[in-house]
């Protein structure tokens, strides 16, 4: 029996077994940011340790960076964190893509665009959305800060091997159905805890046809389905995306590419579970509650606790509806919004902004709605500028901002106020996630966010815009 | 590094209702603007303990009957979402020494074990039994027995719980922080680095 990509990468990076039975796994690539790394460097200093392979750790600043006047945060705590990262990178010899580098951005956007993210590698970062890098056929996952210390000091982690669930999505996605809808649909089907103990392998012709950026959107939200990592097998598209990027060794590229492709799951690989999904069943999907698995299609009604199958489900729906201030059994379409946010490590890449820009010309953001557009990186921002996208967004009434995580988790000044409701292309609709303890989030694709911004309420983008066929998506 | 083994933890317990309690709920992101973990304890569950005006809510953590509880009892998928170690750090500093839940998110689980805070899984019915016992008498002492994988109460409850073998072994042998073991295989790490083309 053959091996899955997960097993191949795991085996290739196994150093040994520690006393409690866990594997000591080599982490080839380590990404860090300002929020979860300062304490780890503090631990290194306390223990008198150095960074073992400084050339394998890459830093950037994303979570707390303002999106206006980026290098001069008004918040002294934010300024202190940015200074701490500068000092730690300097003291320990770690590459730092800072604001002045022109390469700063959300760590999960920077890694791929620099070509640091490569197939057949292990990637760890003190951030649960590290699974994004799995789009390249890497085993990539989030870790805690003590583990950041472990990687800095030893380039290894103590880990349990995961089981692998293959999720096959086959058939054709309808126009107006995006990668975001695919992953929201998967999470809805399998649940927010369905992936605990699993790595998700996304396979089937839908993922085969997706661009690298669409694959990143899918892998990004693996953790919202409970899976610590998710991946797509590397193929010709993966190789083409990486060709010529700064951190790709071009000296013998065909050998490198062949090695990358060799990590793809074997045709007779063993999987612990297989789930098959029909692409035609996936509609534009939005959340209605406070967990990413609270998803419905845009044409469905908000769930009714009276129809819940178990007391637990009933309590869960009631809690969510009370927080969201939504009425059971009513359409989600038409729910008024206050804020629209396009950005994040889920949907803050060039193809996301291009796709939205195709539809918003001639439209205006509804009165009373604040609409923010935050590119995922400085490089994405420059690319957008070269293509004239900021002008298109501004003309439609959107605010165009600097790169960072911004209102996905609101550690910078971009926050909801009171119980504002935000149509968001981000990844989490948890209570208080967007910076206000009573703020409300409805997750959806960037084009659906734009449709909501223009309508002033949750809308079906297919009714607001004339959506082209999927072949046009970058 | 010789660490203290954690065979059992004992204390009064508090039930925190709700499925899928995420780490944003445990420690809201705005409190992560810090370069150390000191001081996180007072912000644990802040936005459910206080309303938007800073007034205490009816959350169980504000119920004086449960003041000083050191065992947290919860439902499914506790600790989901963000990988922030700030979450278990804030629980530890708030005064929690152990968690009993129907299930846990993985990253939270690993972070907690590394902080010597045992997390054990109980059946839904047993979580209800523990909840009922501590709510009927908040003075009830709950013991998480890592050696025998049982949870017992001073009122006579005795229920089976589970945890991964590796977490149990790490806690019982005082190896819950693996750094020394990882450092000890330095030569093997170098050999592996030479083997990998991209390192």
Interface residues (C-beta under 8 A of the other chain):
Chain A: X12 X13 X15 X16 X18 X19 X20 X21 X22 X24 X26 X28 X29 X35 X36 X38 X39 X42 X47 X49 X52 X53 X56 X63 X64 X75 X77 X78 X80 X81 X84 X118 X121 X126 X127 X128 X130 X142 X143 X144 X145 X146 X147 X149 X150 X153 X154 X155 X156 X157 X158 X160 X192 X193 X196 X197 X223 X224 X226 X228 X249 X256 X259 X291 X293 X312 X315 X316 X319 X409 X410 X411 X418 X428 X430 X431 X432 X433 X435 X436 X437 X438
Chain B: X17 X18 X19 X20 X22 X24 X25 X28 X29 X30 X32 X33 X34 X35 X36 X37 X47 X48 X50 X51 X52 X75 X76 X77 X80 X81 X82 X83 X84 X85 X86 X88 X103 X104 X105 X106 X107 X110 X111 X114 X115 X124 X164 X165 X166 X167 X169 X170 X173 X175 X177 X178 X179 X181 X182 X183 X185 X186 X188 X189 X192 X193 X195 X196 X197 X198 X199
